[in-house]
Amino acid sequence: MLLDARARSEAIARIRAAEALVRQADAGLERARQASDLAATEYARAQELIGRGAMPQEAFDRIEHQERMARAEVRSAEFAREVAVFEKQQAEAIFVRSGGTLVPESSDDPGAPENGNENETPDDLSAETDATSGDERTPLFTIVAPVSGQVLRVMQESAGPVQVGTPLLELGDPSDLEIEIDVLSEDAVRIVPGAEVIIEHWGGDGVLTGVVSRVEPSAFVKVSALGVEEQRVNVIADFREERSRIGTLGDGYRIEASIVVDRAEQVLTLPSDALFRDG
């Protein structure tokens, strides 16, 4: 299939836009690494101070949380760069599949994608043509996953044509789980990043612990079991357990979580039946 001038220009523009996204992702990754290095330095300094009793525990916990979040931002930036590189490779693959290999003079186009840069075009691209009959066969090319992981869901199970942007698979890394807890919006205002999370009824022995990483800024409406509409907010937390301790927990599994918003030590407690109202 030969591209017309307009389609060819659009294909080249998509490649250039994808290359810009890769450069942007590189800058974001470098920024995240610099922030992580600074957080690691501050965390090492805080460890020395807390060991000498020269720093409050609350301040140390805050620095520890910032260091953990900085490392998570580096991982997120690495994933974002992988996605940007994949999108660039996909744009180049579409260009080659649609006309690059069928037009000999395409390599002379000053706007055509160049190979040999730091983000190479996938080597698995191929387009076959029957030399005897001159009939073009269906071009075959490999779609590379943007991230490493396992297939969690298959959205398109049957073979057939799909529209551009149609989800085909959902990929994820079961070894890097996070917890999504929906709470009432009036409770969410008391939850801050770094708060302790206690996980129960998860299917294994004992309880698990975690820490709140972020509270989403937007609420949503959820209908309760009694038919009442409630404003809910998603709270995202990370596990504080080794993978072997979590066991076979996977994506979308049900748990029951409690979030610590206040703590007091050695508090006198009385049964409510022992109290009487005065006045």
Secondary structure, 3 states (H helix, E strand, C coil): CCCCHHHHHHHHHHHHHHHHHHHHHHHHHHHHHHHHHHHHHHHHHHHHHHHCCCCCHHHHHHHHHHHHHHHHHHHHHHHHHHHHHHHHHHHHHHHHHHHHCCCHHHHHCCCCCCCCCCCCCCCCCECCECCCCCCECCCECCCCCCCCCEEEEECCCCCCCCCCCCCCEEEECCCCCEEEEEEEHHHHCCCCCCCEEEEECCCCCCCEEEEEEEECCCCEEEECCCCCEEEEEEEEEEECCCHHHHCCCCCCCCCEEEECCCCCCCCCCCCHHHCCCCC
